[in-house]
């Protein structure tokens, strides 16, 4: 490793409990954030490399950020609190349609508040469908959340008020006007998503490190022992459902408003739920970083594999490339889950530990 902990002393509880206690880690994170907020827009402005193309924002960066946010929300519920959920797509849809109806039916409502209120409606739905978690757990709870997925799929399709009685079921997002700043260009949409993801990732990281996060992890590890210790399962589980559903609902509103612009109920079907669940399993349960790594693996890797033959000048049919992509991604997932079931976040931690001890073998 290029730097060591030795000699970096902590002189206060705040320094000891910092998210990034090492100075070099803080410098790296600040440089990365600076590049994300300033470097990427500047590269897009001067048309440098792939950042000069709209596709890098529309097809990769914007969906990556939004799905990472949804994965963070699901990771709070499943990774930290141990409550299995197969209804993340439904709660994304609730956030999207609630934000759409609030912006449509409340005159003068700012778009930012519509998105946040959409997340609030999703949180209420999460609390409602989280009540069964007080009596059931494991796969039985997964079936209950799957029922929520199918129920809201039916609501989005059959209840006309939700889609403003659209004959086709398609609805159009309102203009992306944030207090006078209109996000029209792809790089503007990227900045909007980046702001949301940065704020919610920081809030989630501090939540799971605090008292509430410790209650969630105690419930996850052994709920009976946690209750004996004085932790209230009702409070811990329902707060996990509420906060998780709120973040997922905000991600759903961003997916609809910022990424899609026009959408139908199939945008939030069971496939979306399983996609987000795979992200947190592959990235690492109980890890904020794992949410980003899992989203990058599921979303970005197939795109890179599809483009690889073109980069190397190999002429292969589209069908063959698609099949090879499925085979390679599937094989990598199987190998990862066999070698390290705790996902990419654990692999990253192991690599840091080995570098920290290098060149000594112990």
Secondary structure, DSSP 8 states (H G I E B T S, - for coil): ----STT----SHHHHT-SS-SHHHHHHHHHHHHIIIIIHHHHHHTT-GGGGSHHIIIIIIHHHHHHHHHHHHHIIIIIIT----S-HHHHHHHHHHHHHHHHHHSTT--HHHHHHHHHHHHHHHHHHHHGGGGT--THHHHHHHHHHHHHHHHHHHH-GGGGTT-SSS-EE----EETTEE--SHHHHHHHHHHHHHHHHHHHHHHHHSHHHHHHHHHHH-HHHHHHTT--HHHHHHHHHHHHHHHHHHHHHHIIIIIISEE-GGGGSHHHHHHHHHHHHHH-TT-HHHHHHHHHHHHHHHHHHHHHHHHTT----HHHHHHHHHHHHHHHHHHHHHH-TTHHHHHHHHHHHHHHHTTS--
